[in-house]
Amino acid sequence: MRRSLMVLTFVALAAAGCDRLTVPSAPDTDASDASARGGDFRHSQTEDLSGYYSTGEAQVGPDDFRLMSLFVGQVPDFVNWEAGRRPAGYAPVMLEFLTPGETTERVLPDSYSISDGRIRMSGTSVDGVRVTVDGQMNTGALATARRNLGGGEAAAVTAVVRIGDQTFSGVKLNWTGGD
């Protein structure tokens, strides 16, 4: 009897405790915040991928809009961008193109996804040309290029680049520290 009373008391307390449990609600997502960001921006890299990745002498794109380089910033640049702090004319990942008159045009991202093994970005030029890059990292080549301060033999990124309706496969991008 005493044992039954203890079991019933335990069950009653457990049941009463269940009523008091509350499941934390999911944080409210502000729809205006999602639309203000304008795209999906994600980074998960643990390695320093920062620098310029140059096409060298390769012709990637039409004569009037030729890809020159892919720029990747440092992790704090990604954190700031994703938090909405975006300086004009700069992004943590962007493309630079050579246009007529030997001027350059930066294409900033509409979306990106960056990890240690892959760089994906899409953006739109000032003339409305849609550009996408999907690149696979060669971390060994990147490490060699960094040790040599650029100029490695192997490409640090091999990418598929789409400029408008033209696709360029197997694009080799070599790492340089910058100017």
C-alpha positions in Angstrom: 0.0 0.0 0.0 2.7 2.4 1.0 4.5 1.5 -2.2 1.4 2.1 -4.3 1.0 5.5 -2.7 4.6 6.5 -3.5 4.1 5.4 -7.1 0.9 7.4 -7.4 2.5 10.4 -5.8 5.4 10.2 -8.2 3.2 9.8 -11.3 1.0 12.8 -10.1 4.1 15.0 -9.6 5.5 14.0 -13.0 2.2 14.7 -14.7 1.9 18.1 -13.0 5.4 18.9 -14.0 4.6 18.2 -17.7 2.0 20.9 -17.7 4.6 23.4 -16.6 7.1 22.5 -19.3 7.0 24.9 -22.2 8.7 24.4 -25.5 10.7 27.5 -26.4 9.1 29.1 -29.4 11.1 29.6 -32.6 12.4 33.1 -33.0 10.2 35.4 -34.9 11.4 35.9 -38.5 10.8 39.3 -39.8 9.8 39.0 -43.4 11.0 42.5 -44.1 14.5 41.5 -42.9 14.6 38.6 -45.3 13.6 40.7 -48.2 16.0 43.5 -47.2 18.9 41.0 -47.5 17.9 40.4 -51.1 19.3 36.9 -51.3 20.7 33.9 -49.5 24.2 34.7 -48.1 26.0 32.0 -46.3 29.6 31.3 -45.3 31.0 28.4 -43.3 34.7 28.5 -44.2 37.2 27.7 -41.4 40.2 28.4 -43.5 41.4 31.8 -44.7 40.4 31.9 -48.4 40.9 35.6 -48.8 42.6 37.1 -51.8 42.2 37.6 -55.5 41.7 34.6 -57.8 42.8 35.6 -61.3 42.0 34.1 -64.7 45.5 35.2 -65.9 45.6 35.4 -69.7 42.5 33.2 -70.2 39.6 34.7 -72.1 36.5 34.1 -69.9 33.5 36.0 -71.2 32.8 38.0 -74.3 35.2 40.7 -75.5 33.1 43.4 -74.0 32.7 41.8 -70.5 35.7 39.6 -69.7 36.2 38.1 -66.2 39.4 39.2 -64.6 39.2 38.0 -61.1 37.2 36.6 -58.2 37.7 38.4 -54.9 37.1 36.6 -51.5 37.3 38.7 -48.3 38.0 37.6 -44.8 35.5 36.1 -42.4 34.7 39.4 -40.6 33.7 40.8 -44.1 31.2 38.0 -44.5 29.8 38.5 -40.9 29.3 42.2 -41.6 27.7 41.7 -45.0 25.3 39.1 -43.6 24.4 41.4 -40.7 23.4 44.1 -43.3 26.5 46.3 -43.0 27.4 46.7 -46.7 29.7 49.4 -47.9 29.0 50.7 -51.4 30.9 48.9 -54.2 32.3 46.2 -51.9 31.2 42.7 -50.9 33.0 39.8 -49.2 32.9 37.9 -52.5 32.7 39.7 -55.9 33.8 39.4 -59.5 35.7 42.0 -61.5 35.2 42.3 -65.2 37.1 44.2 -67.9 34.8 46.3 -70.0 35.3 48.5 -73.1 37.7 51.3 -72.6 39.9 49.2 -70.2 37.6 50.0 -67.3 36.6 47.4 -64.7 33.2 46.6 -63.3 32.5 44.9 -60.1 29.6 42.5 -59.9 28.4 42.2 -56.3 26.5 39.1 -55.1 22.8 38.6 -55.1 23.6 35.4 -53.2 26.6 33.4 -52.2 27.6 30.2 -50.4 31.2 29.9 -49.3 32.8 26.9 -47.6 36.4 25.5 -47.4 35.8 23.4 -50.5 33.5 25.5 -52.6 32.7 29.0 -53.7 29.3 29.8 -55.2 28.1 33.2 -56.1 25.5 34.8 -58.4 25.1 38.5 -59.2 23.9 40.9 -61.9 26.0 43.5 -63.8 24.9 47.1 -64.1 23.7 46.2 -67.6 21.5 43.4 -66.2 23.8 40.5 -67.3 23.3 37.5 -64.9 26.6 36.0 -63.7 27.2 32.8 -61.7 30.3 31.1 -60.5 30.5 27.6 -59.0 34.1 26.8 -58.0 35.8 23.9 -56.3 38.7 24.9 -54.1 42.1 23.1 -54.3 43.3 23.8 -50.8 46.8 22.3 -51.5 47.3 24.7 -54.4 46.0 27.6 -52.3 48.5 26.7 -49.5 51.3 26.5 -52.0 50.4 29.8 -53.6 50.2 31.5 -50.2 53.7 30.1 -49.2 55.0 31.4 -52.5 53.1 34.7 -52.2 51.2 34.0 -55.4 52.2 32.5 -58.6 51.5 28.8 -57.9 51.6 26.3 -60.7 48.2 24.8 -60.0 44.9 26.6 -59.9 43.5 27.3 -56.5 39.9 27.3 -57.9 38.4 25.4 -60.8 35.0 26.8 -61.7 32.1 26.8 -64.0 31.3 30.5 -64.9 28.1 31.5 -66.6 27.9 35.0 -68.1 24.4 35.7 -69.5 23.7 32.6 -71.7 27.3 31.6 -72.2 28.9 28.9 -70.0 32.6 28.5 -69.5 33.7 25.2 -67.9 37.0 24.3 -66.3 38.0 28.0 -65.6 41.3 28.0 -63.7 41.7 30.7 -61.1 45.1 31.3 -59.5 45.4 32.9 -56.1 47.2 36.2 -55.6 47.3 38.3 -52.4 46.2 41.3 -54.3 47.8 44.5 -55.6 
